[in-house]
Amino acid sequence: MLTSVLLWVHVMGNLLWIGSITAVAVALGSEPSGRSALAIYRRLANPGFIASFLGGVALLASNPKLYFVQTHWMHAKLPIALAVIALHHMVGAHAKRVAAGDREGPGRTAVLGAVLAACAAVAAFLGVAKPF
């Protein structure tokens, strides 16, 4: 039962997180002030990230042998998840700079958002299909 709850927290966190951090990248491209993007980042993307991260770490800690030894697909998923985390922080940092007036325009945020979404899709595929 605990594993199911942790998996639910991880998946629901991912839905909120990836949807909202992608929305941050889109908002940065459509709103010059960056205020909406920063609000989405702080109010939705960060809480979603925290829920996803805590649920995922708790799952890994609940049965390390299963996730690190027996399920080989996890060896591919974890580095991709780390890339998504790094991209999340890059997009968020850009939103903070734009909202503070330190930067103008979306810059490379659209590309970062697209790469983030693609990496998240690959991680989700690995988690669902468990191909190896």
C-alpha positions, 0 to 999 in steps of 0.5 A: 500500500505504501508503495502505491501511495508513493508512486501516486505522489510521484506521478501526480507531482510529475503531472503538475511539475512538467505541465507547469514548468513547460507553461513557464517556458511558454509564458516567457515567450508570450509575456514580456514582464515575466510576472506570470511565468514567475508566478507559475514557477513558484506556485505550481512548478516548484510544489510539483517538483517537490512532490515528484522528487520526494515521492521518487526518492521515497520509492527508491529508498523503500527498495533500493535493491529493486530499483538499483539492481533488478530494474535496469531501465532505472539506470537510464531513467535517473540520469534523464530525470536529473537532466529534467531537474537541471532544465527546471532550474535553468528555466526558473532562473530565467523567469526570475531574471526576466521578472526582475528586469535583468533580461529581455525576451524569451532567449533560449527558454523555448528550446530549454522547455522543449528539451525538458518536455522531451526528456520528461516524455522519455523518462515517462516512457521508461517508467511505464514500458520498463523496456529492459 
